[in-house]
Amino acid sequence: MENLVVSPAEVSAKVGDTVEWINKDVFVHTATARNGDFDVTMPAKKTITSVLKKAGTVEYYCRYHPNMKATLTIAP
Ligand SMILES: [Cu+2]
């Protein structure tokens, strides 16, 4: 996440993969799944990792900047 944009906007992964959420901005961002599968908070200028636990196509957004959105496709 940089300059209030999520990049890349579409990513494929699989269950068990570790995602590195990189926030290059000076604001806090979140990666909040619309279906509730995950909700990661990224402090400013920090990298957070999380492990994908569930398959599916998940749309997510930032709770603080709802225009920031992307899709993560998670294979079983
Ligand atoms: Cu944000």
N, CA, C, O and the ligand as a Tripos MOL2 file, in Angstrom:
@<TRIPOS>MOLECULE
protein
  305   303    77     0     0
PROTEIN
NO_CHARGES

@<TRIPOS>ATOM
      1 N           0.8490   -1.1740    0.0000 N.3       1 MET1
      2 CA          0.0000    0.0000    0.0000 C.3       1 MET1
      3 C           0.8880    1.2290    0.0000 C.2       1 MET1
      4 O           1.7410    1.4090    0.8700 O.2       1 MET1
      5 N           0.6640    2.0700   -1.0040 N.am      2 GLU2
      6 CA          1.5060    3.2570   -1.1430 C.3       2 GLU2
      7 C           0.6910    4.3580   -1.8090 C.2       2 GLU2
      8 O          -0.0330    4.1050   -2.7710 O.2       2 GLU2
      9 N           0.8060    5.5550   -1.3060 N.am      3 ASN3
     10 CA          0.0610    6.6940   -1.8510 C.3       3 ASN3
     11 C          -1.4320    6.3900   -1.9540 C.2       3 ASN3
     12 O          -2.0860    6.7460   -2.9330 O.2       3 ASN3
     13 N          -1.9550    5.7250   -0.9260 N.am      4 LEU4
     14 CA         -3.3800    5.4220   -0.8200 C.3       4 LEU4
     15 C          -3.8690    4.4860   -1.9210 C.2       4 LEU4
     16 O          -5.0420    4.5170   -2.2930 O.2       4 LEU4
     17 N          -2.9750    3.6610   -2.4360 N.am      5 VAL5
     18 CA         -3.3610    2.6910   -3.4550 C.3       5 VAL5
     19 C          -2.8590    1.3130   -3.0300 C.2       5 VAL5
     20 O          -1.7500    1.1690   -2.5150 O.2       5 VAL5
     21 N          -3.7050    0.3000   -3.2600 N.am      6 VAL6
     22 CA         -3.2900   -1.0770   -3.0170 C.3       6 VAL6
     23 C          -2.7220   -1.6240   -4.3140 C.2       6 VAL6
     24 O          -3.3900   -1.6130   -5.3480 O.2       6 VAL6
     25 N          -1.4990   -2.0970   -4.2560 N.am      7 SER7
     26 CA         -0.8620   -2.6280   -5.4480 C.3       7 SER7
     27 C          -0.1050   -3.9150   -5.0930 C.2       7 SER7
     28 O           0.6370   -3.9260   -4.1110 O.2       7 SER7
     29 N          -0.2700   -4.9870   -5.8540 N.am      8 PRO8
     30 CA         -1.2010   -5.1110   -6.9810 C.3       8 PRO8
     31 C          -2.6400   -5.2510   -6.4960 C.2       8 PRO8
     32 O          -2.8960   -5.6860   -5.3740 O.2       8 PRO8
     33 N          -3.5690   -4.8740   -7.3640 N.am      9 ALA9
     34 CA         -4.9790   -4.9000   -6.9840 C.3       9 ALA9
     35 C          -5.5430   -6.3150   -6.9970 C.2       9 ALA9
     36 O          -6.5600   -6.5930   -6.3610 O.2       9 ALA9
     37 N          -4.8770   -7.2070   -7.7250 N.am     10 GLU10
     38 CA         -5.3380   -8.6010   -7.7400 C.3      10 GLU10
     39 C          -4.1510   -9.5130   -7.5360 C.2      10 GLU10
     40 O          -3.1340   -9.3890   -8.2180 O.2      10 GLU10
     41 N          -4.2850  -10.4320   -6.5940 N.am     11 VAL11
     42 CA         -3.2100  -11.3640   -6.2880 C.3      11 VAL11
     43 C          -3.8220  -12.7420   -6.0810 C.2      11 VAL11
     44 O          -4.9190  -12.8780   -5.5390 O.2      11 VAL11
     45 N          -3.0880  -13.7650   -6.5280 N.am     12 SER12
     46 CA         -3.5040  -15.1360   -6.2660 C.3      12 SER12
     47 C          -2.5360  -15.7610   -5.2790 C.2      12 SER12
     48 O          -1.3360  -15.4860   -5.2960 O.2      12 SER12
     49 N          -3.0840  -16.6090   -4.4170 N.am     13 ALA13
     50 CA         -2.2650  -17.2980   -3.4300 C.3      13 ALA13
     51 C          -2.9750  -18.5950   -3.0840 C.2      13 ALA13
     52 O          -3.9950  -18.9360   -3.6830 O.2      13 ALA13
     53 N          -2.4260  -19.3180   -2.1090 N.am     14 LYS14
     54 CA         -3.1380  -20.5120   -1.6710 C.3      14 LYS14
     55 C          -3.1360  -20.6070   -0.1450 C.2      14 LYS14
     56 O          -2.3610  -19.9490    0.5490 O.2      14 LYS14
     57 N          -4.0340  -21.4530    0.3370 N.am     15 VAL15
     58 CA         -4.1610  -21.6110    1.7850 C.3      15 VAL15
     59 C          -2.8070  -22.0250    2.3530 C.2      15 VAL15
     60 O          -2.1370  -22.8910    1.7900 O.2      15 VAL15
     61 N          -2.4070  -21.4230    3.4410 N.am     16 GLY16
     62 CA         -1.1220  -21.7190    4.0680 C.3      16 GLY16
     63 C          -0.0350  -20.7300    3.6730 C.2      16 GLY16
     64 O           1.0040  -20.6550    4.3280 O.2      16 GLY16
     65 N          -0.2690  -19.9690    2.6020 N.am     17 ASP17
     66 CA          0.7200  -18.9610    2.2080 C.3      17 ASP17
     67 C           0.7700  -17.8320    3.2330 C.2      17 ASP17
     68 O          -0.2220  -17.5120    3.8880 O.2      17 ASP17
     69 N           1.9370  -17.2500    3.3480 N.am     18 THR18
     70 CA          2.1010  -16.0730    4.2030 C.3      18 THR18
     71 C           2.0550  -14.8290    3.3230 C.2      18 THR18
     72 O           2.7680  -14.7330    2.3240 O.2      18 THR18
     73 N           1.2200  -13.8950    3.7020 N.am     19 VAL19
     74 CA          1.1210  -12.6310    2.9700 C.3      19 VAL19
     75 C           1.9170  -11.5730    3.7230 C.2      19 VAL19
     76 O           1.8040  -11.4350    4.9410 O.2      19 VAL19
     77 N           2.7220  -10.8330    2.9720 N.am     20 GLU20
     78 CA          3.4060   -9.6790    3.5430 C.3      20 GLU20
     79 C           2.6270   -8.4320    3.1430 C.2      20 GLU20
     80 O           2.5250   -8.1000    1.9630 O.2      20 GLU20
     81 N           2.0970   -7.7700    4.1150 N.am     21 TRP21
     82 CA          1.3280   -6.5450    3.8790 C.3      21 TRP21
     83 C           2.2650   -5.3740    4.1510 C.2      21 TRP21
     84 O           2.6470   -5.1270    5.2940 O.2      21 TRP21
     85 N           2.6280   -4.6580    3.0990 N.am     22 ILE22
     86 CA          3.6230   -3.5920    3.2280 C.3      22 ILE22
     87 C           2.9270   -2.2350    3.1310 C.2      22 ILE22
     88 O           2.2850   -1.9190    2.1300 O.2      22 ILE22
     89 N           3.0680   -1.4600    4.1720 N.am     23 ASN23
     90 CA          2.4920   -0.1210    4.1730 C.3      23 ASN23
     91 C           3.6200    0.8970    4.0510 C.2      23 ASN23
     92 O           4.4030    1.0880    4.9820 O.2      23 ASN23
     93 N           3.6930    1.5500    2.8870 N.am     24 LYS24
     94 CA          4.7550    2.5400    2.6670 C.3      24 LYS24
     95 C           4.2890    3.9570    2.9740 C.2      24 LYS24
     96 O           5.0410    4.9210    2.8330 O.2      24 LYS24
     97 N           3.0430    4.0620    3.3930 N.am     25 ASP25
     98 CA          2.4990    5.3950    3.6730 C.3      25 ASP25
     99 C           2.7510    5.8200    5.1140 C.2      25 ASP25
    100 O           3.1830    5.0300    5.9530 O.2      25 ASP25
    101 N           2.4690    7.0880    5.3710 N.am     26 VAL26
    102 CA          2.6040    7.5980    6.7320 C.3      26 VAL26
    103 C           1.2650    7.5260    7.4720 C.2      26 VAL26
    104 O           1.1140    8.0860    8.5580 O.2      26 VAL26
    105 N           0.2880    6.8230    6.8650 N.am     27 PHE27
    106 CA         -1.0120    6.6120    7.5110 C.3      27 PHE27
    107 C          -1.1400    5.1400    7.8930 C.2      27 PHE27
    108 O          -0.4650    4.2760    7.3340 O.2      27 PHE27
    109 N          -2.0150    4.8780    8.8490 N.am     28 VAL28
    110 CA         -2.3830    3.4920    9.1380 C.3      28 VAL28
    111 C          -3.3280    3.0130    8.0380 C.2      28 VAL28
    112 O          -4.2250    3.7430    7.6160 O.2      28 VAL28
    113 N          -3.1150    1.7760    7.5790 N.am     29 HIS29
    114 CA         -4.0570    1.1550    6.6560 C.3      29 HIS29
    115 C          -4.4990   -0.1820    7.2320 C.2      29 HIS29
    116 O          -3.8550   -0.7440    8.1180 O.2      29 HIS29
    117 N          -5.6150   -0.6730    6.7030 N.am     30 THR30
    118 CA         -6.0370   -2.0280    7.0530 C.3      30 THR30
    119 C          -6.3040   -2.7990    5.7670 C.2      30 THR30
    120 O          -6.5720   -2.2150    4.7170 O.2      30 THR30
    121 N          -6.2260   -4.0950    5.8680 N.am     31 ALA31
    122 CA         -6.7170   -4.9810    4.8110 C.3      31 ALA31
    123 C          -7.8740   -5.7330    5.4590 C.2      31 ALA31
    124 O          -7.6800   -6.7040    6.1900 O.2      31 ALA31
    125 N          -9.0670   -5.2630    5.1740 N.am     32 THR32
    126 CA        -10.2620   -5.7820    5.8330 C.3      32 THR32
    127 C         -11.1060   -6.5320    4.8150 C.2      32 THR32
    128 O         -11.6080   -5.9460    3.8560 O.2      32 THR32
    129 N         -11.2550   -7.8210    5.0290 N.am     33 ALA33
    130 CA        -12.0210   -8.6420    4.0870 C.3      33 ALA33
    131 C         -13.5040   -8.3320    4.2200 C.2      33 ALA33
    132 O         -14.0340   -8.2370    5.3280 O.2      33 ALA33
    133 N         -14.1680   -8.1750    3.0780 N.am     34 ARG34
    134 CA        -15.6100   -7.8850    3.1280 C.3      34 ARG34
    135 C         -16.3850   -9.0530    3.7150 C.2      34 ARG34
    136 O         -17.4560   -8.8620    4.2920 O.2      34 ARG34
    137 N         -15.8550  -10.2570    3.5720 N.am     35 ASN35
    138 CA        -16.5620  -11.4310    4.1050 C.3      35 ASN35
    139 C         -16.0970  -11.7910    5.5200 C.2      35 ASN35
    140 O         -16.5160  -12.8130    6.0630 O.2      35 ASN35
    141 N         -15.2390  -10.9650    6.1190 N.am     36 GLY36
    142 CA        -14.8300  -11.1990    7.4950 C.3      36 GLY36
    143 C         -13.6950  -12.1950    7.6700 C.2      36 GLY36
    144 O         -13.3250  -12.5100    8.8010 O.2      36 GLY36
    145 N         -13.1300  -12.6990    6.5680 N.am     37 ASP37
    146 CA        -12.0850  -13.7300    6.6930 C.3      37 ASP37
    147 C         -10.7910  -13.2140    7.3300 C.2      37 ASP37
    148 O         -10.1000  -13.9620    8.0230 O.2      37 ASP37
    149 N         -10.4650  -11.9470    7.1000 N.am     38 PHE38
    150 CA         -9.2830  -11.3940    7.7680 C.3      38 PHE38
    151 C          -9.4400   -9.8910    7.9430 C.2      38 PHE38
    152 O         -10.2100   -9.2390    7.2380 O.2      38 PHE38
    153 N          -8.6950   -9.3660    8.8940 N.am     39 ASP39
    154 CA         -8.7050   -7.9280    9.1490 C.3      39 ASP39
    155 C          -7.3260   -7.5790    9.7160 C.2      39 ASP39
    156 O          -7.0680   -7.7210   10.9120 O.2      39 ASP39
    157 N          -6.4570   -7.1220    8.8240 N.am     40 VAL40
    158 CA         -5.0650   -6.8550    9.1920 C.3      40 VAL40
    159 C          -4.8730   -5.3490    9.3140 C.2      40 VAL40
    160 O          -5.2800   -4.5920    8.4330 O.2      40 VAL40
    161 N          -4.2620   -4.9230   10.3900 N.am     41 THR41
    162 CA         -3.9580   -3.4980   10.5640 C.3      41 THR41
    163 C          -2.4680   -3.2860   10.3460 C.2      41 THR41
    164 O          -1.6390   -3.9560   10.9610 O.2      41 THR41
    165 N          -2.1350   -2.3490    9.4640 N.am     42 MET42
    166 CA         -0.7450   -2.0350    9.1400 C.3      42 MET42
    167 C          -0.4060   -0.6440    9.6490 C.2      42 MET42
    168 O          -0.8670    0.3450    9.0790 O.2      42 MET42
    169 N           0.3780   -0.5450   10.6960 N.am     43 PRO43
    170 CA          0.8040    0.7950   11.1240 C.3      43 PRO43
    171 C           1.6070    1.4780   10.0130 C.2      43 PRO43
    172 O           2.0890    0.8190    9.0920 O.2      43 PRO43
    173 N           1.7430    2.7820   10.1080 N.am     44 ALA44
    174 CA          2.4970    3.5380    9.1050 C.3      44 ALA44
    175 C           3.9070    2.9720    8.9570 C.2      44 ALA44
    176 O           4.5830    2.6670    9.9390 O.2      44 ALA44
    177 N           4.3240    2.8430    7.7110 N.am     45 LYS45
    178 CA          5.7060    2.4400    7.3970 C.3      45 LYS45
    179 C           6.0970    1.0770    7.9750 C.2      45 LYS45
    180 O           7.2650    0.8350    8.2780 O.2      45 LYS45
    181 N           5.1060    0.1920    8.1220 N.am     46 LYS46
    182 CA          5.4150   -1.1150    8.6920 C.3      46 LYS46
    183 C           4.9800   -2.2330    7.7440 C.2      46 LYS46
    184 O           4.1360   -2.0420    6.8680 O.2      46 LYS46
    185 N           5.5800   -3.3960    7.9470 N.am     47 THR47
    186 CA          5.1980   -4.5970    7.2070 C.3      47 THR47
    187 C           4.6420   -5.6140    8.1950 C.2      47 THR47
    188 O           5.2540   -5.9010    9.2240 O.2      47 THR47
    189 N           3.4870   -6.1450    7.8690 N.am     48 ILE48
    190 CA          2.8130   -7.1150    8.7290 C.3      48 ILE48
    191 C           2.6660   -8.4030    7.9270 C.2      48 ILE48
    192 O           2.3880   -8.3610    6.7290 O.2      48 ILE48
    193 N           2.8490   -9.5370    8.5770 N.am     49 THR49
    194 CA          2.6110  -10.7900    7.8670 C.3      49 THR49
    195 C           1.4100  -11.5000    8.4730 C.2      49 THR49
    196 O           1.1350  -11.3960    9.6680 O.2      49 THR49
    197 N           0.6990  -12.2280    7.6060 N.am     50 SER50
    198 CA         -0.3970  -13.0670    8.0900 C.3      50 SER50
    199 C          -0.4600  -14.2950    7.2060 C.2      50 SER50
    200 O          -0.0250  -14.2730    6.0540 O.2      50 SER50
    201 N          -1.0020  -15.3570    7.7550 N.am     51 VAL51
    202 CA         -1.1070  -16.6270    7.0250 C.3      51 VAL51
    203 C          -2.5500  -16.8020    6.5580 C.2      51 VAL51
    204 O          -3.4900  -16.5770    7.3200 O.2      51 VAL51
    205 N          -2.7130  -17.2060    5.2980 N.am     52 LEU52
    206 CA         -4.0550  -17.3970    4.7440 C.3      52 LEU52
    207 C          -4.6190  -18.7360    5.2160 C.2      52 LEU52
    208 O          -3.9800  -19.7790    5.0790 O.2      52 LEU52
    209 N          -5.8080  -18.6860    5.7650 N.am     53 LYS53
    210 CA         -6.3710  -19.8890    6.3880 C.3      53 LYS53
    211 C          -7.5340  -20.4870    5.6130 C.2      53 LYS53
    212 O          -7.8830  -21.6520    5.8040 O.2      53 LYS53
    213 N          -8.1340  -19.6860    4.7360 N.am     54 LYS54
    214 CA         -9.3680  -20.1340    4.0980 C.3      54 LYS54
    215 C          -9.3280  -19.8240    2.6130 C.2      54 LYS54
    216 O          -8.8770  -18.7540    2.2070 O.2      54 LYS54
    217 N          -9.8010  -20.7600    1.8060 N.am     55 ALA55
    218 CA         -9.8510  -20.5370    0.3570 C.3      55 ALA55
    219 C         -11.0220  -19.6240    0.0130 C.2      55 ALA55
    220 O         -11.9900  -19.4920    0.7610 O.2      55 ALA55
    221 N         -10.8860  -19.0030   -1.1520 N.am     56 GLY56
    222 CA        -11.9870  -18.1790   -1.6390 C.3      56 GLY56
    223 C         -11.4640  -16.9500   -2.3560 C.2      56 GLY56
    224 O         -10.2710  -16.6500   -2.3240 O.2      56 GLY56
    225 N         -12.3750  -16.2480   -3.0000 N.am     57 THR57
    226 CA        -12.0410  -14.9710   -3.6270 C.3      57 THR57
    227 C         -12.5110  -13.8850   -2.6800 C.2      57 THR57
    228 O         -13.7090  -13.7110   -2.4550 O.2      57 THR57
    229 N         -11.5540  -13.1570   -2.1280 N.am     58 VAL58
    230 CA        -11.8720  -12.2280   -1.0490 C.3      58 VAL58
    231 C         -11.6190  -10.8010   -1.5200 C.2      58 VAL58
    232 O         -10.5060  -10.4500   -1.9120 O.2      58 VAL58
    233 N         -12.6520   -9.9970   -1.4770 N.am     59 GLU59
    234 CA        -12.4700   -8.5680   -1.7150 C.3      59 GLU59
    235 C         -12.1420   -7.9330   -0.3770 C.2      59 GLU59
    236 O         -12.7600   -8.2370    0.6430 O.2      59 GLU59
    237 N         -11.1560   -7.0450   -0.3990 N.am     60 TYR60
    238 CA        -10.8080   -6.3710    0.8510 C.3      60 TYR60
    239 C         -10.5700   -4.8910    0.5980 C.2      60 TYR60
    240 O         -10.3680   -4.4610   -0.5370 O.2      60 TYR60
    241 N         -10.5980   -4.1310    1.6670 N.am     61 TYR61
    242 CA        -10.4880   -2.6760    1.5640 C.3      61 TYR61
    243 C          -9.8210   -2.1570    2.8320 C.2      61 TYR61
    244 O          -9.5790   -2.9040    3.7810 O.2      61 TYR61
    245 N          -9.5340   -0.8720    2.8230 N.am     62 CYS62
    246 CA         -8.9850   -0.2310    4.0200 C.3      62 CYS62
    247 C         -10.1290    0.4560    4.7600 C.2      62 CYS62
    248 O         -10.8860    1.2300    4.1740 O.2      62 CYS62
    249 N         -10.2450    0.1660    6.0470 N.am     63 ARG63
    250 CA        -11.3430    0.7590    6.8190 C.3      63 ARG63
    251 C         -11.2290    2.2780    6.8990 C.2      63 ARG63
    252 O         -12.2400    2.9720    7.0060 O.2      63 ARG63
    253 N         -10.0050    2.7940    6.8500 N.am     64 TYR64
    254 CA         -9.8300    4.2390    6.9740 C.3      64 TYR64
    255 C          -9.9320    4.9560    5.6340 C.2      64 TYR64
    256 O         -10.2620    6.1400    5.5740 O.2      64 TYR64
    257 N          -9.6490    4.2320    4.5750 N.am     65 HIS65
    258 CA         -9.6810    4.8190    3.2310 C.3      65 HIS65
    259 C         -10.4360    3.8390    2.3230 C.2      65 HIS65
    260 O          -9.8220    3.0650    1.5890 O.2      65 HIS65
    261 N         -11.7630    3.8790    2.3800 N.am     66 PRO66
    262 CA        -12.5570    2.8460    1.6990 C.3      66 PRO66
    263 C         -12.3540    2.7830    0.1800 C.2      66 PRO66
    264 O         -12.7440    1.8050   -0.4570 O.2      66 PRO66
    265 N         -11.7470    3.8210   -0.3960 N.am     67 ASN67
    266 CA        -11.4480    3.7430   -1.8250 C.3      67 ASN67
    267 C         -10.2850    2.8020   -2.1180 C.2      67 ASN67
    268 O         -10.0690    2.4160   -3.2670 O.2      67 ASN67
    269 N          -9.5440    2.4380   -1.0900 N.am     68 MET68
    270 CA         -8.4360    1.4930   -1.2650 C.3      68 MET68
    271 C          -9.0180    0.0950   -1.2160 C.2      68 MET68
    272 O          -9.4540   -0.3670   -0.1620 O.2      68 MET68
    273 N          -9.0240   -0.5810   -2.3630 N.am     69 LYS69
    274 CA         -9.6030   -1.9190   -2.3640 C.3      69 LYS69
    275 C          -8.8830   -2.8070   -3.3670 C.2      69 LYS69
    276 O          -8.2430   -2.3330   -4.3070 O.2      69 LYS69
    277 N          -9.0080   -4.1020   -3.1380 N.am     70 ALA70
    278 CA         -8.3060   -5.0760   -3.9670 C.3      70 ALA70
    279 C          -8.9340   -6.4340   -3.7590 C.2      70 ALA70
    280 O          -9.8270   -6.6070   -2.9290 O.2      70 ALA70
    281 N          -8.4480   -7.4010   -4.5330 N.am     71 THR71
    282 CA         -9.0030   -8.7560   -4.4710 C.3      71 THR71
    283 C          -7.8630   -9.7520   -4.2870 C.2      71 THR71
    284 O          -6.8180   -9.6620   -4.9320 O.2      71 THR71
    285 N          -8.0920  -10.6800   -3.4050 N.am     72 LEU72
    286 CA         -7.1300  -11.7540   -3.1500 C.3      72 LEU72
    287 C          -7.8330  -13.0710   -3.4410 C.2      72 LEU72
    288 O          -8.8530  -13.3920   -2.8310 O.2      72 LEU72
    289 N          -7.2790  -13.8280   -4.3780 N.am     73 THR73
    290 CA         -7.8660  -15.1270   -4.7160 C.3      73 THR73
    291 C          -7.0130  -16.2170   -4.0530 C.2      73 THR73
    292 O          -5.8170  -16.3400   -4.3170 O.2      73 THR73
    293 N          -7.6530  -16.9920   -3.1970 N.am     74 ILE74
    294 CA         -6.9420  -17.9780   -2.3860 C.3      74 ILE74
    295 C          -7.4000  -19.3700   -2.8010 C.2      74 ILE74
    296 O          -8.5550  -19.7440   -2.6020 O.2      74 ILE74
    297 N          -6.4880  -20.1170   -3.3740 N.am     75 ALA75
    298 CA         -6.7970  -21.4910   -3.7880 C.3      75 ALA75
    299 C          -6.6730  -22.4270   -2.5830 C.2      75 ALA75
    300 O          -5.9040  -22.1590   -1.6600 O.2      75 ALA75
    301 N          -7.4360  -23.5280   -2.5950 N.am     76 PRO76
    302 CA         -7.3810  -24.4680   -1.4580 C.3      76 PRO76
    303 C          -6.0030  -25.1040   -1.3180 C.2      76 PRO76
    304 O          -5.7860  -25.9150   -0.4170 O.2      76 PRO76
    305 CU         -5.8860    3.2090    4.5280 Cu       77 CU77
@<TRIPOS>BOND
     1     1     2 1
     2     2     3 1
     3     3     4 2
     4     3     5 am
     5     5     6 1
     6     6     7 1
     7     7     8 2
     8     7     9 am
     9     9    10 1
    10    10    11 1
    11    11    12 2
    12    11    13 am
    13    13    14 1
    14    14    15 1
    15    15    16 2
    16    15    17 am
    17    17    18 1
    18    18    19 1
    19    19    20 2
    20    19    21 am
    21    21    22 1
    22    22    23 1
    23    23    24 2
    24    23    25 am
    25    25    26 1
    26    26    27 1
    27    27    28 2
    28    27    29 am
    29    29    30 1
    30    30    31 1
    31    31    32 2
    32    31    33 am
    33    33    34 1
    34    34    35 1
    35    35    36 2
    36    35    37 am
    37    37    38 1
    38    38    39 1
    39    39    40 2
    40    39    41 am
    41    41    42 1
    42    42    43 1
    43    43    44 2
    44    43    45 am
    45    45    46 1
    46    46    47 1
    47    47    48 2
    48    47    49 am
    49    49    50 1
    50    50    51 1
    51    51    52 2
    52    51    53 am
    53    53    54 1
    54    54    55 1
    55    55    56 2
    56    55    57 am
    57    57    58 1
    58    58    59 1
    59    59    60 2
    60    59    61 am
    61    61    62 1
    62    62    63 1
    63    63    64 2
    64    63    65 am
    65    65    66 1
    66    66    67 1
    67    67    68 2
    68    67    69 am
    69    69    70 1
    70    70    71 1
    71    71    72 2
    72    71    73 am
    73    73    74 1
    74    74    75 1
    75    75    76 2
    76    75    77 am
    77    77    78 1
    78    78    79 1
    79    79    80 2
    80    79    81 am
    81    81    82 1
    82    82    83 1
    83    83    84 2
    84    83    85 am
    85    85    86 1
    86    86    87 1
    87    87    88 2
    88    87    89 am
    89    89    90 1
    90    90    91 1
    91    91    92 2
    92    91    93 am
    93    93    94 1
    94    94    95 1
    95    95    96 2
    96    95    97 am
    97    97    98 1
    98    98    99 1
    99    99   100 2
   100    99   101 am
   101   101   102 1
   102   102   103 1
   103   103   104 2
   104   103   105 am
   105   105   106 1
   106   106   107 1
   107   107   108 2
   108   107   109 am
   109   109   110 1
   110   110   111 1
   111   111   112 2
   112   111   113 am
   113   113   114 1
   114   114   115 1
   115   115   116 2
   116   115   117 am
   117   117   118 1
   118   118   119 1
   119   119   120 2
   120   119   121 am
   121   121   122 1
   122   122   123 1
   123   123   124 2
   124   123   125 am
   125   125   126 1
   126   126   127 1
   127   127   128 2
   128   127   129 am
   129   129   130 1
   130   130   131 1
   131   131   132 2
   132   131   133 am
   133   133   134 1
   134   134   135 1
   135   135   136 2
   136   135   137 am
   137   137   138 1
   138   138   139 1
   139   139   140 2
   140   139   141 am
   141   141   142 1
   142   142   143 1
   143   143   144 2
   144   143   145 am
   145   145   146 1
   146   146   147 1
   147   147   148 2
   148   147   149 am
   149   149   150 1
   150   150   151 1
   151   151   152 2
   152   151   153 am
   153   153   154 1
   154   154   155 1
   155   155   156 2
   156   155   157 am
   157   157   158 1
   158   158   159 1
   159   159   160 2
   160   159   161 am
   161   161   162 1
   162   162   163 1
   163   163   164 2
   164   163   165 am
   165   165   166 1
   166   166   167 1
   167   167   168 2
   168   167   169 am
   169   169   170 1
   170   170   171 1
   171   171   172 2
   172   171   173 am
   173   173   174 1
   174   174   175 1
   175   175   176 2
   176   175   177 am
   177   177   178 1
   178   178   179 1
   179   179   180 2
   180   179   181 am
   181   181   182 1
   182   182   183 1
   183   183   184 2
   184   183   185 am
   185   185   186 1
   186   186   187 1
   187   187   188 2
   188   187   189 am
   189   189   190 1
   190   190   191 1
   191   191   192 2
   192   191   193 am
   193   193   194 1
   194   194   195 1
   195   195   196 2
   196   195   197 am
   197   197   198 1
   198   198   199 1
   199   199   200 2
   200   199   201 am
   201   201   202 1
   202   202   203 1
   203   203   204 2
   204   203   205 am
   205   205   206 1
   206   206   207 1
   207   207   208 2
   208   207   209 am
   209   209   210 1
   210   210   211 1
   211   211   212 2
   212   211   213 am
   213   213   214 1
   214   214   215 1
   215   215   216 2
   216   215   217 am
   217   217   218 1
   218   218   219 1
   219   219   220 2
   220   219   221 am
   221   221   222 1
   222   222   223 1
   223   223   224 2
   224   223   225 am
   225   225   226 1
   226   226   227 1
   227   227   228 2
   228   227   229 am
   229   229   230 1
   230   230   231 1
   231   231   232 2
   232   231   233 am
   233   233   234 1
   234   234   235 1
   235   235   236 2
   236   235   237 am
   237   237   238 1
   238   238   239 1
   239   239   240 2
   240   239   241 am
   241   241   242 1
   242   242   243 1
   243   243   244 2
   244   243   245 am
   245   245   246 1
   246   246   247 1
   247   247   248 2
   248   247   249 am
   249   249   250 1
   250   250   251 1
   251   251   252 2
   252   251   253 am
   253   253   254 1
   254   254   255 1
   255   255   256 2
   256   255   257 am
   257   257   258 1
   258   258   259 1
   259   259   260 2
   260   259   261 am
   261   261   262 1
   262   262   263 1
   263   263   264 2
   264   263   265 am
   265   265   266 1
   266   266   267 1
   267   267   268 2
   268   267   269 am
   269   269   270 1
   270   270   271 1
   271   271   272 2
   272   271   273 am
   273   273   274 1
   274   274   275 1
   275   275   276 2
   276   275   277 am
   277   277   278 1
   278   278   279 1
   279   279   280 2
   280   279   281 am
   281   281   282 1
   282   282   283 1
   283   283   284 2
   284   283   285 am
   285   285   286 1
   286   286   287 1
   287   287   288 2
   288   287   289 am
   289   289   290 1
   290   290   291 1
   291   291   292 2
   292   291   293 am
   293   293   294 1
   294   294   295 1
   295   295   296 2
   296   295   297 am
   297   297   298 1
   298   298   299 1
   299   299   300 2
   300   299   301 am
   301   301   302 1
   302   302   303 1
   303   303   304 2
@<TRIPOS>SUBSTRUCTURE
     1 MET1         2 RESIDUE 1 A MET
     2 GLU2         6 RESIDUE 1 A GLU
     3 ASN3        10 RESIDUE 1 A ASN
     4 LEU4        14 RESIDUE 1 A LEU
     5 VAL5        18 RESIDUE 1 A VAL
     6 VAL6        22 RESIDUE 1 A VAL
     7 SER7        26 RESIDUE 1 A SER
     8 PRO8        30 RESIDUE 1 A PRO
     9 ALA9        34 RESIDUE 1 A ALA
    10 GLU10       38 RESIDUE 1 A GLU
    11 VAL11       42 RESIDUE 1 A VAL
    12 SER12       46 RESIDUE 1 A SER
    13 ALA13       50 RESIDUE 1 A ALA
    14 LYS14       54 RESIDUE 1 A LYS
    15 VAL15       58 RESIDUE 1 A VAL
    16 GLY16       62 RESIDUE 1 A GLY
    17 ASP17       66 RESIDUE 1 A ASP
    18 THR18       70 RESIDUE 1 A THR
    19 VAL19       74 RESIDUE 1 A VAL
    20 GLU20       78 RESIDUE 1 A GLU
    21 TRP21       82 RESIDUE 1 A TRP
    22 ILE22       86 RESIDUE 1 A ILE
    23 ASN23       90 RESIDUE 1 A ASN
    24 LYS24       94 RESIDUE 1 A LYS
    25 ASP25       98 RESIDUE 1 A ASP
    26 VAL26      102 RESIDUE 1 A VAL
    27 PHE27      106 RESIDUE 1 A PHE
    28 VAL28      110 RESIDUE 1 A VAL
    29 HIS29      114 RESIDUE 1 A HIS
    30 THR30      118 RESIDUE 1 A THR
    31 ALA31      122 RESIDUE 1 A ALA
    32 THR32      126 RESIDUE 1 A THR
    33 ALA33      130 RESIDUE 1 A ALA
    34 ARG34      134 RESIDUE 1 A ARG
    35 ASN35      138 RESIDUE 1 A ASN
    36 GLY36      142 RESIDUE 1 A GLY
    37 ASP37      146 RESIDUE 1 A ASP
    38 PHE38      150 RESIDUE 1 A PHE
    39 ASP39      154 RESIDUE 1 A ASP
    40 VAL40      158 RESIDUE 1 A VAL
    41 THR41      162 RESIDUE 1 A THR
    42 MET42      166 RESIDUE 1 A MET
    43 PRO43      170 RESIDUE 1 A PRO
    44 ALA44      174 RESIDUE 1 A ALA
    45 LYS45      178 RESIDUE 1 A LYS
    46 LYS46      182 RESIDUE 1 A LYS
    47 THR47      186 RESIDUE 1 A THR
    48 ILE48      190 RESIDUE 1 A ILE
    49 THR49      194 RESIDUE 1 A THR
    50 SER50      198 RESIDUE 1 A SER
    51 VAL51      202 RESIDUE 1 A VAL
    52 LEU52      206 RESIDUE 1 A LEU
    53 LYS53      210 RESIDUE 1 A LYS
    54 LYS54      214 RESIDUE 1 A LYS
    55 ALA55      218 RESIDUE 1 A ALA
    56 GLY56      222 RESIDUE 1 A GLY
    57 THR57      226 RESIDUE 1 A THR
    58 VAL58      230 RESIDUE 1 A VAL
    59 GLU59      234 RESIDUE 1 A GLU
    60 TYR60      238 RESIDUE 1 A TYR
    61 TYR61      242 RESIDUE 1 A TYR
    62 CYS62      246 RESIDUE 1 A CYS
    63 ARG63      250 RESIDUE 1 A ARG
    64 TYR64      254 RESIDUE 1 A TYR
    65 HIS65      258 RESIDUE 1 A HIS
    66 PRO66      262 RESIDUE 1 A PRO
    67 ASN67      266 RESIDUE 1 A ASN
    68 MET68      270 RESIDUE 1 A MET
    69 LYS69      274 RESIDUE 1 A LYS
    70 ALA70      278 RESIDUE 1 A ALA
    71 THR71      282 RESIDUE 1 A THR
    72 LEU72      286 RESIDUE 1 A LEU
    73 THR73      290 RESIDUE 1 A THR
    74 ILE74      294 RESIDUE 1 A ILE
    75 ALA75      298 RESIDUE 1 A ALA
    76 PRO76      302 RESIDUE 1 A PRO
    77 CU77       305 GROUP 0 **** ****
